[in-house]
Amino acid sequence: MRIITLNANGIRAAARKGFYAWLKAQDADVVCLQETKAQIHQLTDEAFHPAGYFTCYLDARKKGYSGVALYARRKPDEVVMGMNSEEFDPEGRYIEARFGDLCVASVYVPSGSSGELRQAAKYRFMDTFMAQLRQKQANDREYILCGDWNIAHKPIDLRNWRSNQKHSGFLPEERAWLDVLFNEVGWVDTFRRLNQAPEQYTWWANRGQAWAKNVGWRLDYQIATPGVAATARGVSIYKDERFSDHAPVITDYDWPFP
């Protein structure tokens, strides 16, 4: 089973940069997108509904903002739109597809980089989401939560970690939240389970030649429950082409796509 996740930074912009042409050759079973920045009525072109995939979009109420999407090789048994949050569901941040006992979700954690108000909102999202993650871990389903989590977990996960310890995305409170998720609640960072190498980044700022110099952050994850995480056998970050300021994260699992 192959799963791909990408923060598209505008799905129409990613399409113009060749994302869908690339996707055709990937043989993915599930594709998770974040920051689509579009309303469903703007996505009538067949490119946004790839042949052979069931497609579902959850748009933000605010135009040109946020939004998540999920494509699957077959129609899910159930689709969960949103995370039952009055504050965050209008921002289009969570969509989950259920296939028997396996659930795959596209997740877009808020960024707090624009200031204190948004950082406070990010912390509220994290509190809400952690309670839900504890519940999910305790039930009988297997989960793979794909997306832009907007947190670099450890110094290995960003180039300039010393100078970013007071910046959103690498704050001690954010990193501790991931510590709890992995070490206490029991979720698994599937990429780091297989790849402990440095300089494995998924996002680069659009300034200062960050891409050319590989001055990046690893913000995009496939975080899974232990059962399905243990079957991950291959992980990669695709950087041969640029569809966004983020790169696609590809994971292959020895888990039959239901």
N, C-alpha and C positions, 0 to 999 in steps of 0.2 A: 504494500500500500504506500503510495507516494502522496505526500502532502506538501503544499507550497504556501508560504505566507509572504505578503508584501504590503508595506505601507506605500500606496501608489502616489501620494501627494497630488491628487487630482487624477481620477481614472481616465478622463478624456485626454489629459496631457500624456499619461503613460501609454495610451493607445497610439497617439501620434509618434511616440518614441519607439514603437515596435513591440510593446509588451505582448499583445495578443498573437502576433506572428510567432514570437518566441514560445508562448504558452502552448501553441499547437503541437510543438515537437516534444513536450515534456512528459506526456503520458501521465499526468497527475490524476489522482482519484478525487482529491478535494483541494480547492484553492480558496484561500482566505485573503481578503483584501481589507485594508483600512484606509481612512482618509480619502474616501471616494470623491468628496467635494462636489456631489451632483445630486439632482433630484431624479427620481425614476422616469419622469416624463422627458428628461433630457437624454435618456439612454435607450432610445428606440432603435438605433443602429444595431444590426445583427452582431457586430463585433462584441457588444457588451452582453450578449447572450450566446456564448460559444457553442457551436454544434456539439452535441453529445453530452451536454451538461444541463442539469437542473440549476437554475440561477435564482438567488434571492438577495434582495437589497434592503437595507434599513438606512434610510436617509435621515440626516439631521433636519430639524425644523428650519434652522437658519440656513439660508442658501449659501452654497460655496464653502461649506464647513463640515468637517468630520465625516461621518457616514462609514458603514461597513458593508461588506458583501461576502457571499459564500457561493461557490460553485461545486457541484458534486456529480459524480458519474451516474448516480441514480437518484431518484426522488427520495428524500428522507422520509422516514416514518412520521416524523414530526419536526417542525421548525419553531424554535422559541425566539421571538423577536423582542429583544431588550432584556434587561436584568431586573425588571419590576421596581424601577427607581423613578420616582416622579421628577427628580432633578436631572438624571443622566440619560434616561431613555429618549428624551427629545433631542439629545445630542447625537444619537445614533452610534452607540459604542459597543454593542454586544448582540451577536446573532449566533444561534446554536442550532446545529442540525443533528438529529438523532437517527441512528441506524442500528436497530436492535439494541444491544448493550453498549455500543460505542457512540460517544457524542464528540463532535468536533465543533469548535466555536471560533469565530473571528472576534478578536478583542482589541479595543483601542483605548488604552488608559490615557487620561488627560495629561497634557503637559502643564507644568507649572512655571515655565520659563518666562512668561510674559509679566509676571509680577505676583505680589502676595495674595491677591484675591484668587487667582487661578491655582496657586500652590495650595491654598486652603481647600479649594474645590477638589484638587487632586487627592489630598489627604482624606476628604469625605468619601470620595470614590473608593479609595483603598480600604477604608474601614468597612464600607458596604460590601465590597467585593470579597474581602477576606472572610467575612461571615458566610458568604455563599460558597466560597472555596472549601471551607471546613465542612459544610453540608455535603457538597459534591463528593469530597474524599470519603465521606462516611457511608455513601450509598453503594449500590451494587454495580454501578455503571463504570466504564472506563472513559476517560476524557482526554482530549488533546486540545489545549487552548492556545490558539495561534494568534500572534499579533504584535503590535507595537506596544510594549509595556512601559516605555518611556522611563526606564530605570536601567542604568548600567550596574551590574551587581557587585563586581569586584575590580580592583585596580587593573587586572588583566583585560578588563572589558572596555577600556577607553585609553587613548594614547596619553592625554595630559591629565592624569588622575590627580596629581598633587594640587594643581591649580583649580580643579573643579570640585573640591570637596565642599564648597559652600554654594554650589550651583545646583539648581533643580535638575534632577536626573541622576545625581550622585550624592545626594544629601545623606547623612548618616541614618536618618529616620526611614528614608526610602530603601536603603540597602538593608537595614535591619528588618524591614517588612518582607523582603525576599528571603532573608535568612530564616524567618519564622515559617514562611511558605514552604521552603525546601527542607529545613532541618527539623521543624516541629510538626507541621501539618502533613508533610510527607510527599508533596509534589516533586516532580523531577524536571530539571532543565535538560532536555534531551540532547541539546548541542554539546554542552559541557560533559555530559555522560560519555561522549565518544571523542570529543576533541578538546584537549587542554592547551592547545597552542595559543600563543599571544597574537595580537594584531588581527583578530577575527572580528572585524567590525561590520555593522549593517547600516550605519547612518553616518553621513559626512555633511558638515555645514557647507552652505553655498558661498563660502568666502575663504580667502587666504589660501587658496589651492589645497583645501583640506582633502579633496578626493585624490588629487595628483600625488600628494605626500602621504596619503593614507592616515590622516589625522582624524580618526573616527571614534565612534561609540558603538557598542553592541546593545541595541535597544529592542531588537526583534527576536522573539523567542517562540518555540513550541514547548509549552510546559504541560506535562502529562502526568496522569496517575501512574503508579509504579508498574502495574501489569503491562500496559501497552508500551510504556517507556522502555521497559526491559527488552522489547523486541526491536527497538531502533537499531538499525545496522549501518546506516549511512547518513551523514549530514554534510551540507555544503552551503556556501554563500555564493550566489552567482554575481560575478562582477565583470564579465566580458563585455556586457552592454549596460548602459544606464537608462533605466526607465523612470527613475525617481531619485530623490535624495537618499532614499533607502534602497537596499538590495534585497532580492528575493532570498528567503531561507528555505532550503529544500531538505526534507527528511524522508527517508525510506524506512518502512517498518515491516518486519516479518509478521504482519497481522493481516488476515484476509479482509479486504474491503467487503463489508456485508452486502 
